[in-house]
Amino acid sequence: MVTLDLDREMRVEVDVSNFAIRGVLLMKCEDERWRPVTYISKLLNEAKKNYEIHNKEMLAIIQCLDVVATTSHKD
C-alpha cells in the first residue's frame, strides 16, 4: 500500500456479488505501476443484497472513496 497523493492519477476497481462488495483505490506511481492506496470488503445486509448489480458497484465505489476521505482528514 502507498500513501495517497492527490496529484497522481487514480482509479477504483470493484467486485461485487450477491452477498458482499469489495473495492480498491489504486494510484499510478512513479514507476508507472498501479499500487493500492486503500481497500474495502463488506458483507451486504439483507436490504442491500436486493440491489441491482450496478447499484452494488456504485456502493463499493462510494465506500472505498469514503475511507480515503475519512483517513485523509485525520492528518
C-alpha positions in Angstrom: 0.0 0.0 0.0 1.1 3.5 -0.8 0.4 6.9 0.7 -2.3 8.9 -1.1 -1.0 11.7 -3.4 -3.9 13.7 -4.8 -1.7 14.9 -7.7 -1.3 11.4 -9.1 -3.7 9.5 -11.4 -6.1 7.2 -9.5 -8.7 4.6 -10.3 -11.2 2.5 -8.3 -11.7 -1.2 -9.1 -14.7 -3.1 -7.6 -16.0 -6.6 -7.4 -19.5 -7.4 -6.2 -21.6 -10.5 -5.5 -25.0 -11.3 -4.1 -23.6 -11.1 -0.6 -20.5 -8.9 -0.5 -18.7 -5.9 -2.1 -15.0 -5.3 -2.5 -13.2 -2.2 -3.8 -9.6 -1.0 -4.1 -8.4 2.5 -4.8 -5.2 2.4 -6.9 -2.7 5.1 -7.6 -0.3 5.3 -10.5 3.2 5.6 -9.1 6.4 7.0 -10.5 7.4 3.6 -12.0 4.0 3.6 -13.9 2.7 0.7 -11.8 -0.7 0.8 -10.2 -0.5 0.3 -6.4 -3.2 0.1 -3.8 -3.9 3.1 -1.5 -6.9 1.5 0.4 -9.4 -1.2 0.0 -12.8 -2.3 1.5 -14.5 -5.6 1.8 -18.0 -5.7 3.3 -20.9 -8.1 3.7 -24.2 -6.8 2.4 -27.2 -6.6 4.7 -30.5 -8.2 3.6 -31.8 -5.0 2.0 -28.6 -4.3 0.0 -28.5 -7.9 -1.2 -31.5 -6.9 -3.3 -29.8 -4.0 -5.1 -29.2 -4.2 -8.8 -25.7 -5.1 -9.8 -24.8 -1.5 -10.9 -26.0 -0.1 -7.6 -23.8 -2.6 -5.7 -20.9 -1.5 -7.8 -21.6 2.2 -7.0 -22.0 1.4 -3.3 -18.5 -0.2 -3.4 -17.0 2.8 -5.2 -18.6 5.3 -2.7 -17.5 3.3 0.4 -13.9 3.0 -1.0 -13.7 6.7 -1.6 -15.3 7.4 1.8 -12.4 5.5 3.5 -10.0 7.8 1.7 -11.9 11.0 2.7 -12.2 9.9 6.3 -8.5 8.9 6.7 -7.1 11.9 4.8 -8.8 14.4 7.1 -7.1 12.9 10.1 -3.7 14.2 9.1 
